[in-house]
Amino acid sequence: MLISVVRSGGFAGIERRAEVDTSGRPDAREWHALAAAAVASGRGVRLPGAAIPDGFSYEITVDGQTVHCAEPQLSDAQRDLISRVLKEGA
């Protein structure tokens, strides 16, 4: 499973991208469950133009399926997945 996160916005407006390929990882099952929960909580969500001034917006893509979310409306699964991908991803 390929999981990618794009973070945009913030005070400086600098975009950050990272991705994690779970193939062959011993913790792949955990990543899959977290990714499924993050995508499910983002389905059908419409974001306002700017959630909060200088806040971050995110694009989460899991095996070609993309959802959008923004602070402060992140679900726990989205927040955890974003944090892990941005920390561990290349």
TAHUMO-V506064 format. One record per pair of residues at least 6 apart in sequence whose ideal C-beta (glycine too) atoms are under 7 Angstrom apart, sorted by the first residue. I is the first residue (numbers start at 1). J is the second residue. D is the distance in whole Angstrom. If there is no record, write none. Layout:
BEGIN
I;J;D + I;J;D
END
This chain:
BEGIN
1;22;5 + 1;31;7 + 1;32;6 + 1;35;7 + 1;62;7 + 1;63;6 + 2;19;6 + 2;21;5 + 2;63;6 + 3;19;6 + 3;20;5 + 3;22;7 + 3;31;7 + 3;35;5 + 3;62;5 + 3;85;6 + 4;17;7 + 4;19;4 + 4;61;5 + 5;18;6 + 5;58;6 + 5;60;6 + 5;82;5 + 5;85;4 + 5;86;6 + 6;15;6 + 6;17;5 + 6;58;7 + 6;59;4 + 7;15;7 + 7;16;5 + 7;56;5 + 7;58;6 + 7;86;7 + 8;15;5 + 8;57;5 + 9;55;6 + 9;56;5 + 9;57;5 + 10;54;6 + 10;56;5 + 11;54;5 + 16;86;7 + 18;85;5 + 18;86;5 + 18;89;3 + 18;90;7 + 19;85;7 + 19;89;5 + 19;90;7 + 20;31;7 + 20;85;5 + 20;88;6 + 20;89;5 + 22;28;4 + 22;31;5 + 22;32;7 + 25;31;7 + 34;77;6 + 34;80;6 + 34;81;5 + 35;62;5 + 35;81;6 + 37;77;4 + 38;60;6 + 38;75;7 + 38;77;4 + 38;78;5 + 38;81;4 + 39;60;7 + 39;62;5 + 39;65;6 + 39;67;5 + 41;75;4 + 41;77;6 + 41;78;6 + 42;60;7 + 42;67;3 + 42;68;7 + 42;69;5 + 42;78;7 + 43;67;6 + 45;69;7 + 47;68;6 + 47;70;5 + 51;57;7 + 51;70;4 + 51;71;6 + 51;72;7 + 51;73;6 + 52;71;6 + 52;72;6 + 55;70;6 + 55;71;4 + 56;70;7 + 56;71;5 + 57;68;7 + 57;70;4 + 58;68;7 + 58;69;5 + 58;70;7 + 58;82;6 + 59;66;6 + 59;68;6 + 60;66;7 + 60;67;5 + 60;69;7 + 60;78;7 + 60;81;7 + 69;78;5
END
